[in-house]
Amino acid sequence: MTGTESRPEDSGAKESSQGLARSLFRVALPRWRGGRYSLSKLFFNIYLLAMGSFVAIAFTADFVISTAQRGITDDYARRFMRGTITLIEDELFRHPRREWQKKIKELDEKFSYNLGIVERITLDRTLTPSQVIKLDAGDIAIDHDGDIMYHRLGTSSQVLVVGPLASNRNPELKDRLPLELRLRLLTWSLIGVIFAIALWFWIRPIWRDLEALRQTARDLGDGHFDARTPAARTQLFAPLSDTMNSMADRIRQLLATHRELSCGISHELRTPIARMRFALEMLAETDEHEERERLWAMMEADLDELDQLIDTSLTYARFEREAPEPHFSSVKFADWLADEVDSVRLLGRQLDVVVDTEKLPANLFIDLDRKAMPYALRNLLRNAFKYAGKRISVNAELVGENILIHVDDDGIGIPPEEREHIFSAFTRLDRSRDRSTGGYGLGLAIARRVLELHGGTAIADASPLGGARFTLAWKARQ
């Protein structure tokens, strides 16, 4: 009813144009020569970055914590060593002061850390002022840089030196690694190995998803628009995979629409152009005024037909390329429907066009796009005007949450197997090319796009009047 059946030569031409378009697309765009993602390189880059950051954070945190706990550690060390230092001091006081150096050497052999005696004046540059105050007060001063303890021996000018206490500063134990260092190396080695294993099992699915996305992008860049990204193995890339597949579907749809419009328009342009060429030839051969007027009128009609074809094609392309943002406004539905039917009633010539809104609730207001919805309704009415015999009925009803508009005619009807196919662009069931039943097969396609914009659909069925029924159905927003 709204388009033409595709002929074998048309389908062949479409396949040929599709192949040509694909070939041109491949030539126009440079091939993407990107190589495969290297799993080992990706793994080591992430591993080094993550492990390096983790180690840096750990050492920084250890430094901050050690600095914050230094006072607590000093107090613990003083309490821990106070008894030992007191015993050493008591042992020295049992001997004359001149024998202290000899005695301290004897005691030094019994300890795993160094013991010594120095003059108090030599420590002014070694200790901080706060530590010097503690030393002069008889307390234990601690040199953090050398891990050494100092204690003044009574009221004398001599100071007992104990340390270095750390095992790594003890000359006798330098032939082996300190226990603390060995524990640190073992701990960090275990952390590095466990982190590497966990990172490997995490990075491998990501690498596979990256490789799949890269291959799909490359195929699309080479013009293979049937390429699709397989299901992502990780949730990280699942949205990206779905987006790429949606993009590929959209590109394919846009290219198909472009091919469809190009083939359809070129096919539809031939008839009015051929008529205009014939009229021009006839015009050059006749001198009769009436015949020339008739030929001029014929060419003007052909120009109007070309203008209508271009306008309709642009409207369809706009809806197909990118659905416009709907702008809903509330209308009193029964009055709006009657006004829209009256605006095109003259096109029905002598047909009886009836509008029935009795099934609608009183004062029903519906939200719809007042710019787009008239496209759908008027295209259905124009289609009915072409095929109706005597009568057209337009009625509306509210079924649940859906509003339905039925356009019925008493024409030839539509075969059941063709009722879905007629909503495709450039599809007409009649084979004629005259102006009475002509058209471009875009009206019903535009009607369906408008209803999809409203979240509904357009369907075809058999009419109670004996012809075809077209129904616009969408969810009513009252």
N, C-alpha and C positions, 0 to 999 in steps of 0.2 A: 504493500500500500504506500510505502514511503521511499522506495529505492528500487534499484534494478538488480536482477539476478546476475551474478558474476558469470561471465562467459569463459570458456577455456582459454581463449586468447588473452582475456583480461588477467586471469590468474598467472598465465605464463609471463605476461608483461610485468606483473607485480613482482614475481620471483626474479625476473631479470633486473628490474630496477633495484630490488633489494640487494642482489649480488653486486650491482654496480656501486650502490651507495656504500656498501661495506668495503669494497675495494678502494674507493676514493677516500674513505675514512682512514683506512690503513696507510694509504700513501700520504695523506695530509698530516698525520700525526707521527712523530718519530718514535721508533721502537724504544721501549724501556729496557736498557741493558743491565739493570741491576742484578748483582749476583745473589747467591743464597746467603741467608743469615748464617754466620758461624756460631754453632752452639758453644764451642769451647771459648771463643772470644767473648761472647755474651756472658758466659758463666764467670770467667775470670775477671772481667770488668766489674760486674756486679759484686762478685766475691771480694775483690780488693777494696772496692768503694765501701761496701757494708762492713767488712771486717776492720778496715782502717778506721772508719768512723767509730765503730764499737770500741776498739782499743783506745783511741783518743779520748772518747767519753769516759771509759773505765779509768784511765790514768788520771784524767782531770778530776773525776769524782774521788779517786783515792787520795790525790793531793789535797783536795779541799777537806775531805774527812780527816786526813792525818793532821792537817793544820788546825782544824777545829778541836781535835782531841789531844793536841800536844800537851796542854796543861794537865789534862787528866792522866796522860801517860807519865809525865814528869812526877806527879804526886805518887803514882803507883811504883815507879822506879825508886824514888827516895825511900818509901816505906819498905820496899823489897831489899834494898841494899844497906839500909841504916844499921841493921844488926851486924852485918859483916864489917862495915867500916868502923863501927864502935869496937868490935873485938880486935881489929887490926890496931886501932888507936890505943886500946888498953895494953896490947902486947908491946907496942913501942914505948909507952910510958913506963914499963917495967925496966927499961934500960936507959942509960944515960943518952943525952941528945946527940953526943958525938958518935954513938954506935947505931943511930937510926938508919943511916944509909946502908950499913952492912946488914942490919936486921931486915930491912925492907927487901933486900936482894934475896935473903933466905926465904922470906915469905912469898916472894914473887914466883919462886920455883914450885910452890904448892898450888898456885892458882892457874886457871886456863886463860886468864887475861892479865895484862900488865899492871904492876904496882910501882909507884915511884913517889919521890918527895921533891918538891920544887919550892923556891922562894915565892912568897906572896906577891912581891912587887913585879914579878915576871908575868903575872896573869891579868894585868890591867888592860892589855891589848888583846888578850885571848878571849876574855869573857865580856858579855854585855854589861852595861851598868847595873841592870836589875839583878843579874847573876852575881856581880861583885858585892852588891848589898847583901844578898843572901849568904855569900861566903863569909863576909866580915861579921855577920850576925850569928855565925856558928852553924848555919844550915848547910845542906848539900847543894852545891851549884852544878849544873849540868851544861856541858858544851854540846849543842845539838849537832854541830858540824862534825865533830870527832867522836861523838857518843862516849864522852869521857866525864867522870864525876870528880868533883873537887871538894875536899873537906879540910878546914883549917884545924891544925893540931893544937887544941887548947888555945892559949893566948900567945903562942909562938908565932914567928914570922914564916913558919914552914907550913906547906899544904900537902896533904896526902892526895895523890893522883891515882884514880882507879879507872882503868880502861885503856884502850877502847873495849867496850863490852861486846859489840857485835862480832859474830864469828868471822864475817868477811873481812874484818880489819885486823884480825889476829894473824901475825906472820907465821905462826906455827901451823895454821890450817889452810894456807894458801894453795896447797897442792890438791885440794878438792873443792868442789862447788859448795857454797853455803846451802844449808837446808832450806832456807827461805827462798833462795833463787831456784833451787831444784823444784820446790813445790809450785812456784810461779810458772816455771817452764812447763811442768807437767799439766798444770791447770789450763794454761793457754793453749797448749797443744791439743788437749781433749776438746776444748771449746772450739778451736779452729776446725778439727776433723768433724765434730758433730754438726757444726754450722755448715760446712761444705756439703755434707751428705744431705742435710735438710734443704739447702739451697739448690742442690742438683735436682731433687725430686720436685721442687717448686718451679725451677726455671725451665725444665724440659717441656712441660705442657705449654708454657708461655711461648717458648721458641717454636713449637709446632703451630700454635695459633698465629704467631707473627709470620711464619713461612707461608701458611695457608692464605692469610690476608695479602701478603706480597704477591703470591702467585695469582690470586684472583684479580688484584689491581693490575697486574701485568697483562692478564688475559683481556680485561676490559679495555686497557690502553691499546691493545692490538686489534680491537674491534670484535672480540668474541663476547657478545653481549648475553650469551646464554650461561656464561661462567657464574658460579655462585660459590660463596664461602661455605665450607662444611661447618657443622655445628661446633662451636668453640668448646675446648676441653676445660677451660677455666672461666669462672664467672667474671674475671677481670676483662676479658675480651668478648664476652657474649653480646653486650650492647653494641660494640663496634662491629661485630660480625653481622648482627641483625640490621644495623644501619647501612652497612655496605651492600647487603643483599637487597634492602629496600631501595637504595640508590640505583643498583643495577636494574631492578624491576622498573623503576621510574624512567631510567634512561631508555630501556627497551620500549616502554610504553610510549615515550615521547617520539622515539624514532619511528615506531609503528604508526603513530598518529600522523607524523610528518609524511611518511610514505603513503598512508591512506589518503590524506588530504591532497597530496601532490597527484597521485594517480586518479583520484576521484574528480578533482577539479579539472585536470587536463582532459579527462573523458567527457565531463559535462560541458566543457567549453566548446567542444567540437560542433555540437548541434547548432547553438545560436550563431557561431561564427560561420558555419556552412550556410545557414539561412541568410545571413547578412551578405555573404559573398554572392549567393544566387540572386538576392534582391538588387545588389549593385550592378550585376551583369544585365538583369532585366531592365533596370532603370536606364542604362546606357542605350538600350535597344528600342525604347518606346518614347513616343512623343505625346501620348495621351495623358491629359491632365489627371483624370480619375485614376488611371493605372499608376501614375507616378505618386499620387497621394496615398494609394493603397500600399505601395512599396515603401514609401517613407514611414508610414504607420507601422509596417512590419519590422523595419529596422529599429525604430524607437522601442518597440516591444522587446526586440532581441537585446537592445542595450539595457533596458530595465531588467531583463532576465539575468544578464551578466552582472549587473550591479547587485541584484538580490543574491546571486550565487556568492559573490565576494563577501557581502555583508554576513550572510549566513555562515560561510566557512570561517570567517574571522571570529564570529561568536562561538562556534563550536571549538575552534582552536583555543580560544581563551579559557573556556571551561575545562578543556582537556589538558592544557598545559599546566595550569595551576588554578585550583578551585579558589575563586575569590572569597574573601572574608564576608560571611553573610551579615547583613544589617537588618535585624528583625525589628518590626514595629507592630503594634497592636491595631487590628482592623475589625470592624463589625463584619463578620464573615459573609453573611447572607447578602448584604448590600454590596460588598466588594465583588462577590462572584457575579451578581447580576450586572454590575457595571462593566466588568471585564468581558462578559458575553455580549453586552450591547455594543461595546467598542468595535467588535469584529462582525456583528450581525449582518451588516450590509454585504459582506463577502459571500454570504450564503445564498444570495440571489432570492429565488422563490421558495427556499427551503423553510420548513416550519421548525423554528428553534425554540425549545421550551426549557425554562430554568425551573427546577423544583428544589426548594429548600425546606420543605415541610418537615423533614425528618431531623432537622437541626433544632437544638434548644433555642428558646427565644433569647434574643440579645446576646448571641454567642460572639465573643471576641477571641480572635486567634492571632498569635504572633507569627509573622512570615516576612520574607524579604520582598518588599513591594516592587523592587526593581527586577528581580530574577524570576519570581513565581509567574508573572504574566507571560514570560517566554514559554513556559511549559504549557500553560492552559491554552494560549493562542495557537501554539503549534498543533495541539490535539484538535482544536476546533477547525483549523485550516485543513488538517488531514481529513476530518469528517466531512467538511464541505465538498471535497473532491469526490468522495465515494458514496455519500448519502443519496438515496433516491428521492424521498420527500420529507423525511423528518429527522431531527436531531434532538436528543434529550440530554440536558446537563443537570445532574442532581448530586447532592452532597449529603453525607451522613456522618455522624460521630459514632464510631464503634470502639468502645473501651476508651483508650487514650489516643486513638488514631483518628485523624480526620481523613475522609475519603471523598474524592471528586470523581464521578463517573461521567464519561462522555460517550453516549450511545448513538449509533446511526443504523439506518435500515439498508445499508449497502450490501456488498458481496461478502463481507466478513473476511476472516483471516484463518487459514488452515492451522490446526493446533501445532504442527511441527514448526511453523514459521513465527509463532507468537513471541518468541524470545529473540529470534534472529533479526526481526525488523527494528530493534533498538540499536543495531550497529550502524555506524556511519555509512552513508552512500549505499544503503540497502533499500530497494524498492521491489515490491512483489509484481507490479505490472510491468509489461515490456514496452509500453508506449512511450513516445517522446513528444507527444503534442502538449500544448499548454493546458489543456483541460485537466489532465491527470498527471502532468509532469511534476517536477520537483527534483530535489537533489538527495533525498534520503538522509537529511540532517536534522529534520524537525524533531523526530522522536528521540534521536540520540541526544539532542540538546535538552529535551524534556526530562530524560532520565538523569542527566548531569545536574539539572536544577534540583530535582528531588533528592539526589544524593547530597547536595549541598544542605538540604533541610533535614538530612538524616532519614530519608524515606526512599521510595522507589516508584517507578512507573511500570505498569504491567498491562498486558493485552489479554482479552478473553472474548467469549461470545456474548453478544448483546441480546437482551430480551426483545429488541425490535427486529431481530433477524440478521443484523450486520455485525459490526465489531464494537467492542466496548474497551475503552482505554480508561485506566484508573490511576489517579495520582493519590498516593497514600503516604502520610508522614505523621509523626507523633505531634499531637496538638499541644501547644503551649499556650494555655489560656490566661 
